[in-house]
Amino acid sequence: MLIKEIPEEERPREKLVERGAAALSDAEILALFFGTGRAGMSAVGLGREMIARFGSLRQLSRASLAELRQIPGVGLAKATQLAAVFEFGRRLAREPYNDHPIESPDDVFSLLGPEMQSLSQESVRIVLLNHRKRLLRVDEIYRGTGSESIASPPEILRRALVHSAHAFVLVHNHPSGDPSPSQSDLASTRRIKEASAAVGVELTDHLIIGCRARGKEAPYFSFREAGLL
């Protein structure tokens, strides 16, 4: 169905005006963003197709430009605009931490946990903090396809020094869902702790993001809480 064939009161723009943005479906929100669909398909139909292909908005938000452009009707302009909108949402979610110190593993999990739990690959990130433990930025250091991450101490410290960070939290996910540290995790954390101490930057914690499981109080493992930092 084309937009002109939809009853006027059910068209995304008119629906938003009358009922507010919360009344729109995910596909309708995408339709308003795109403005146009493709030959023979409305913008709403294109939105539905994208969500069906990726499974959810969260998974869509993690898609690369190349993956987005595989969908007929989504060229470079639409793909880059969509990537920018999702990045805008991630930055908006982090904004409260500009004025709120990141002092606990729960703070770090609130910041990055839901996003990192949805990843099928391992991702290593650093949460850079100022002298008041407030957020400076979050940088991804590594994205891998295997079961083990690569966290290079020189690259981590380079990011911290370039952005004049006073401290940082190392975060990575286990796609298996089990946040228990491996021997590689333990060894790399020791190396990073020693290297950061040598240059005067504090490693405040290392969090491994997993999923909540029976017998576990939290869906993450904190090296600091475990007495390993």
C-alpha positions as CSV (number, residue, x, y, z in Angstrom):
1,M,0.0,0.0,0.0
2,L,1.3,3.4,-0.9
3,I,1.0,6.4,1.5
4,K,-1.7,8.0,-0.6
5,E,-3.8,4.8,-0.3
6,I,-3.7,4.9,3.5
7,P,-6.6,6.7,5.2
8,E,-5.4,10.2,6.0
9,E,-5.9,9.8,9.8
10,E,-3.6,6.8,9.7
11,R,-0.7,8.3,7.8
12,P,2.4,8.7,10.0
13,R,2.6,12.5,9.9
14,E,-1.0,13.1,10.5
15,K,-1.1,10.4,13.2
16,L,1.8,12.0,15.0
17,V,0.1,15.4,14.9
18,E,-3.2,14.1,16.3
19,R,-1.9,11.5,18.8
20,G,1.7,12.2,19.5
21,A,4.9,10.4,18.5
22,A,4.3,7.6,21.0
23,A,1.3,6.4,18.9
24,L,3.5,5.5,15.9
25,S,4.8,2.0,15.3
26,D,8.5,1.4,14.7
27,A,7.9,1.2,11.0
28,E,6.0,4.5,11.0
29,I,8.8,6.2,12.8
30,L,11.2,5.0,10.1
31,A,8.8,6.1,7.4
32,L,8.7,9.7,8.8
33,F,12.5,9.6,8.9
34,F,12.9,8.4,5.3
35,G,10.0,10.4,3.8
36,T,9.9,8.1,0.7
37,G,9.9,4.4,0.1
38,R,10.8,2.9,-3.3
39,A,9.0,2.1,-6.5
40,G,5.8,0.2,-5.6
41,M,6.4,0.4,-1.8
42,S,5.6,3.2,0.7
43,A,7.9,4.5,3.3
44,V,6.0,2.5,5.9
45,G,6.4,-0.7,3.9
46,L,10.1,0.0,3.6
47,G,10.3,0.5,7.4
48,R,8.5,-2.8,8.0
49,E,10.8,-4.6,5.6
50,M,13.9,-3.2,7.4
51,I,12.7,-4.3,10.9
52,A,11.7,-7.7,9.6
53,R,15.1,-8.2,8.0
54,F,17.1,-7.3,11.1
55,G,14.6,-8.5,13.7
56,S,14.3,-5.4,15.9
57,L,15.2,-1.7,16.1
58,R,18.1,-2.6,18.4
59,Q,19.6,-5.0,15.8
60,L,18.9,-2.4,13.0
61,S,20.8,0.2,15.0
62,R,23.9,-2.1,15.0
63,A,23.8,-2.6,11.2
64,S,26.7,-1.4,9.1
65,L,26.3,1.0,6.2
66,A,27.0,-1.9,3.8
67,E,24.2,-4.0,5.4
68,L,21.7,-1.1,5.3
69,R,22.5,-0.5,1.6
70,Q,21.7,-4.1,0.7
71,I,18.0,-3.2,1.2
72,P,16.4,-2.0,-2.1
73,G,15.5,1.6,-1.8
74,V,18.1,2.4,0.8
75,G,21.0,4.3,-0.8
76,L,24.0,6.0,0.7
77,A,22.0,9.0,1.8
78,K,19.3,7.1,3.7
79,A,21.9,4.7,5.2
80,T,24.1,7.5,6.5
81,Q,21.2,9.5,7.8
82,L,19.9,6.4,9.7
83,A,23.4,5.7,11.1
84,A,23.6,9.3,12.4
85,V,20.1,9.1,14.0
86,F,21.0,5.9,15.9
87,E,24.3,7.5,17.0
88,F,22.3,10.5,18.2
89,G,20.2,8.2,20.3
90,R,23.2,6.5,21.9
91,R,24.8,9.9,22.7
92,L,21.5,11.1,24.2
93,A,21.3,8.0,26.4
94,R,24.8,8.8,27.7
95,E,24.1,12.5,28.3
96,P,23.0,12.1,32.0
97,Y,26.5,10.8,32.8
98,N,28.0,14.2,31.8
99,D,26.7,15.4,35.2
100,H,26.6,12.1,37.1
101,P,29.8,10.4,38.3
102,I,30.4,6.8,37.1
103,E,31.3,5.2,40.4
104,S,29.9,1.7,40.3
105,P,29.6,-1.3,38.0
106,D,25.9,-0.7,37.9
107,D,26.6,2.8,36.4
108,V,28.7,1.3,33.7
109,F,26.2,-1.4,32.9
110,S,23.4,1.2,32.7
111,L,25.5,3.1,30.2
112,L,26.6,0.2,27.9
113,G,25.0,-3.1,29.1
114,P,21.8,-3.3,27.0
115,E,23.7,-2.3,23.8
116,M,26.6,-4.7,24.3
117,Q,24.3,-7.6,25.3
118,S,22.8,-7.5,21.8
119,L,26.1,-7.9,20.0
120,S,27.0,-11.2,18.3
121,Q,30.7,-10.3,18.3
122,E,33.1,-9.4,21.1
123,S,33.6,-5.7,21.5
124,V,36.2,-4.0,23.7
125,R,35.4,-0.4,24.8
126,I,36.9,2.1,27.2
127,V,34.8,4.5,29.2
128,L,37.0,7.6,29.7
129,L,36.5,9.7,32.8
130,N,37.7,13.0,34.1
131,H,39.1,13.7,37.5
132,R,35.5,13.8,39.0
133,K,34.7,10.4,37.5
134,R,32.3,12.0,34.9
135,L,32.0,10.7,31.4
136,L,34.3,12.2,28.7
137,R,33.6,9.7,25.9
138,V,33.2,6.0,25.1
139,D,35.6,4.5,22.5
140,E,35.5,1.1,20.9
141,I,39.0,-0.4,20.8
142,Y,38.2,-3.7,19.1
143,R,35.4,-5.6,17.4
144,G,36.1,-9.3,16.9
145,T,34.5,-12.4,15.2
146,G,36.0,-15.0,17.5
147,S,35.4,-15.9,21.1
148,E,38.3,-13.9,22.6
149,S,38.9,-10.2,22.4
150,I,42.1,-8.4,21.7
151,A,42.7,-5.5,24.1
152,S,46.0,-3.8,23.3
153,P,47.4,-1.8,26.3
154,P,49.2,0.7,24.1
155,E,46.0,1.5,22.1
156,I,43.9,1.8,25.3
157,L,46.4,4.1,26.9
158,R,46.8,6.2,23.7
159,R,43.1,6.9,23.7
160,A,43.1,7.8,27.4
161,L,46.1,10.2,27.0
162,V,44.8,11.8,23.8
163,H,41.6,12.7,25.5
164,S,43.3,13.8,28.8
165,A,41.4,11.1,30.8
166,H,42.1,10.9,34.5
167,A,40.7,7.4,34.7
168,F,38.9,4.8,32.6
169,V,36.8,1.6,32.8
170,L,37.5,-1.2,30.5
171,V,34.4,-3.0,29.2
172,H,33.9,-6.0,26.9
173,N,31.1,-8.5,26.3
174,H,30.9,-12.2,26.1
175,P,28.4,-13.1,23.4
176,S,28.0,-16.6,25.0
177,G,26.2,-14.8,27.8
178,D,28.5,-16.1,30.5
179,P,30.4,-13.1,32.0
180,S,33.0,-15.2,33.9
181,P,36.5,-14.1,33.1
182,S,38.8,-16.3,31.0
183,Q,42.5,-16.8,31.7
184,S,43.1,-14.4,28.8
185,D,40.8,-11.8,30.5
186,L,42.7,-12.1,33.8
187,A,46.1,-11.8,32.1
188,S,45.2,-8.9,29.9
189,T,43.7,-7.0,32.9
190,R,46.9,-7.4,34.8
191,R,48.9,-6.0,31.9
192,I,46.6,-3.1,31.4
193,K,46.6,-2.3,35.1
194,E,50.4,-2.2,35.2
195,A,50.7,-0.1,32.0
196,S,48.1,2.4,33.2
197,A,49.8,2.8,36.5
198,A,53.1,3.5,34.8
199,V,51.6,6.5,32.9
200,G,49.5,7.8,35.8
201,V,46.0,6.9,34.5
202,E,43.7,5.0,36.8
203,L,42.0,1.8,35.7
204,T,39.0,1.9,37.9
205,D,37.4,-1.4,36.8
206,H,37.1,-4.0,34.1
207,L,33.5,-5.1,33.4
208,I,32.6,-8.2,31.4
209,I,29.0,-8.0,30.1
210,G,27.0,-11.2,29.8
211,C,23.4,-12.1,30.6
212,R,21.6,-12.6,33.8
213,A,21.7,-16.3,34.7
214,R,20.5,-18.6,37.5
215,G,22.8,-18.2,40.5
216,K,24.2,-14.9,39.4
217,E,23.2,-11.7,41.0
218,A,24.2,-9.5,38.0
219,P,24.6,-9.9,34.3
220,Y,28.2,-8.8,34.5
221,F,31.5,-9.5,36.2
222,S,33.4,-6.7,37.9
223,F,37.1,-7.2,38.5
224,R,37.0,-4.5,41.2
225,E,34.1,-6.1,43.0
226,A,35.9,-9.5,42.8
227,G,39.0,-8.0,44.4
228,L,41.1,-8.4,41.2
229,L,41.9,-4.7,40.8
